[in-house]
Amino acid sequence: MIKTSTTLLAVIGDPIVHSLSPLMQNWMINYFKINAAYVAFHVKSNQLEQCVNGVKAFNMGGLNVTAPHKEQILNFVDQKSREVELLHAANTLKNENGTITAFVTDPFGFIESLGKNQSRFAGANVLMFGAGGAAKSVAYALSQLGIDKLIITDIFEEKAVQLKELAKNAFKISRVETIKIKTNNLNDYITDSQILINATAVGMHPNAAKSVLDDYSAISKQHYIYDLIYNPGHTALMLNAQKKGATVQNGLDMLLFQGLQSLRIWMNEDYELKIPALNELKSIMKKELGIYE
Ligand code: NAP
């Protein structure tokens, strides 16, 4: 029930109408019996400063920040977490008595989503498709997981090179390489890798037939394929890799755990979602997305 003491939280973005965050956060708020409510606001880039002032004026608990504001929002915050300083992007703002601190929870969401597969990462060679915002968060997470080597490929070679520099110099991954997207020896790189990550939107609904790979002959049961896409639940990349015996995972758990991490930050509590609760929330989110598997 909403009371005068209820903490108001919100997600901002442009557009915002498709965001799953209100559904997901209000489910968790209800599950953990938190005195809070979570809404969505459509905020344009030229309104970000007013928006942050509004958070202070209304004494809101904080915000989630989504595309396209994750970088620009940093112009209006008072403090930044260590990860935000490294990534130059934020998806969570916390308001404490008018002081706004920026956090980024995507790398934590990625790591927590791995579950028992986390052990695959120490010493691994990782091939990542995409060098955008999501790839940056994943690269930071990979640095924390102790991988041995990161190979990055993006349609825009320059973006791959920029992420390589960041991964080497700021995240301290010692071995980072970039390769051309249609390189002839892509299969050699696949064979040399244990983990493949799709951090592009290739294969996302409604283009579910598309994949970053045309040729799956180098995929084997040694591979762990992580697709950040969560709609469809099984992308063409995942389905074809699964046929070759690979272990696959989609991005729904990452989405969920980055949201849980935001809630922990706002409320200063170490909430945990046990498997049955996790599965219940995932099935509600899949239903909202129209995914029936
Ligand atoms: P982004 O900033 O647009 O980055 C994607 C990058 O990949 C772009 O540079 C893109 O180039 C490039 N690319 C496109 N096709 C490629 C290909 N075949 N091979 C290699 N690179 C290619 O997008 P983003 O925000 O990082 O998001 C990427 C994906 O992750 C989206 O599907 C998003 O929904 C998902 N995501 C999931 C979560 C989660 O919690 N599960 C969180 C964040 C993002 P172009 O600009 O030319 O297309």
Residues whose N, C-alpha, C, O or C-beta is under 5 A from the ligand:
A	BS01	NAP	F129 G130 A131 G132 G133 A134 A135 T153 D154 I155 A199 T200 A201 V202 M204 V212 L228 I229 G251 L252 M254 L255
